[in-house]
């Protein structure tokens, strides 16, 4: 078992409906945006706690 998908598995994935494949794309993109927001918010919170403000 090399971990690589077989030709049959690839063909099965390509047969999935377009809405389902686009749904995965949207979910992954949304998840990455949310993760970036959380990291940026935490950094901002720590910077404010350390006294680093813009005003």
C-alpha positions as CSV (number, residue, x, y, z in Angstrom):
1,X,0.0,0.0,0.0
2,X,1.7,3.1,-1.2
3,X,-1.0,5.5,-0.2
4,X,-1.6,6.7,-3.7
5,X,-5.1,6.6,-5.0
6,X,-5.8,4.0,-7.7
7,X,-7.1,4.9,-11.1
8,X,-10.6,3.6,-10.1
9,X,-10.7,5.9,-7.1
10,X,-9.7,8.9,-9.2
11,X,-12.4,8.1,-11.8
12,X,-15.0,7.7,-9.0
13,X,-14.0,11.1,-7.6
14,X,-14.3,12.7,-11.0
15,X,-17.9,11.3,-11.4
16,X,-19.1,13.3,-8.3
17,X,-21.6,16.0,-9.1
18,X,-20.2,19.5,-9.7
19,X,-22.1,20.9,-6.7
20,X,-20.5,18.4,-4.4
21,X,-17.0,19.2,-5.6
22,X,-17.6,22.9,-5.4
23,X,-19.1,22.4,-1.9
24,X,-15.8,20.9,-0.7
25,X,-13.9,23.8,-2.3
26,X,-16.1,26.3,-0.5
27,X,-15.8,24.5,2.8
28,X,-12.0,24.3,2.6
29,X,-11.8,28.0,1.7
30,X,-14.2,29.0,4.5
31,X,-12.3,27.0,7.0
32,X,-9.0,28.6,6.0
33,X,-10.5,32.1,6.2
34,X,-12.0,31.4,9.7
35,X,-8.6,29.9,10.9
36,X,-6.8,33.1,9.6
37,X,-9.3,35.3,11.4
38,X,-8.8,33.4,14.7
39,X,-5.0,33.6,14.5
40,X,-5.2,37.3,13.6
41,X,-7.6,38.0,16.4
42,X,-5.4,36.2,18.9
43,X,-2.3,38.1,17.8
44,X,-4.2,41.4,18.0
45,X,-5.5,40.5,21.5
46,X,-1.9,39.7,22.7
47,X,-0.5,42.8,21.2
48,X,-3.2,45.0,22.9
49,X,-2.4,43.2,26.2
50,X,1.2,44.0,25.8
51,X,0.4,47.7,25.3
52,X,0.9,47.9,21.5
53,X,-1.9,50.1,20.2
54,X,-2.2,52.3,17.2
55,X,-3.7,55.3,19.1
